[in-house]
Amino acid sequence: MAMPLSIEFFPPKTPEGAVKLRAVRQQLYALKPEFCSVTYGAGGSTQQGTFDTVGEILAEGVDAASHFSCVGATKASVREQLATLKSMGVKRLVALRGDLPSGYGLGGEFHFASDLVAFIREDCGSDFHIEVAAYPEVHPQAKSPEADVQAYAAKVKAGADAAITQYFYNSDAYFRFVDDAYHLGADVPVVPGIMPISSSSQLLRFSDACGAEIPRWIRLRLQAYGDDTASIKAFGLDVVTDLCDQLRNAGVPGLHFYSMNQSAATLEIVRRLGLAS
């Protein structure tokens, strides 16, 4: 059965990276993604790179969502950036609070992502389809799981259309989160974020930073493979394909792939799922 797919990229840091990413995008467009999203650095440090990459994706004939963070921003600066995106033809945003650059106090006129969502709705009506972030395994800075799901529900009530989750490898965490959110009246589609596994050191580093749980059995298997990258990749494909299968069988609204600006793993997982057209 067909299922909406979307793919995330990060802005390339070098001209070589930009050339490589163009080739990767062309390979992934074969999957007919509903849209591609482009991330934002800490404190909006890659904003121009984000907007440039979004512009390229739109020019390639694919719907593009710009990540949009509000940390340290003023209403005037956000209004100006929204106008820029609108003039580029952007119709989707992933609205985030964003990470604070190190040594930075909580300045600006927006303290939470829900403030940003409410402002975009107030200022732009329904010009943008707004996605927000969801954390099935609890945001690393949340005071408690209850406070975290309430913060998520506040984003939905402020006007979010849908959510994309942080990646996870335990489908129960996702189902529990969706249930808890639904009981708080937050009933927009929650699309699971999928992180292919192609390097164990990178995955462990990322997961420690963003609070994503790596189940002990996966961690131990990855450690046992040591530097055997072929075995790590083969194991990673099996684990992630199986996860996507569980999610699909439960009727999730789509799958959002964190590509890490690579195409091979995402293409192979989608092929194994029988979703490649």
Secondary structure, DSSP 8 states (H G I E B T S, - for coil): ----EEEEE---SSHHHHHHHHHHHHHHGGG--SEEEE---GGGTTHHHHHHHHHHHHHTT--EEEEEE-TT--HHHHHHHHHHHHHHT--EEEEE-----TT--S-SS--SHHHHHHHHHHHHTTSSEEEEEE-TT--TT-SSHHHHHHHHHHHHHTT--EEEEEE-S-HHHHHHHHHHHHHTT--S-EEEEE---S-HHHHHHHHHHHT----HHHHHHHHHHTT-HHHHHHHHHHHHHHHHHHHHHTT-S-EEEE-TT--HHHHHHHHHTT---
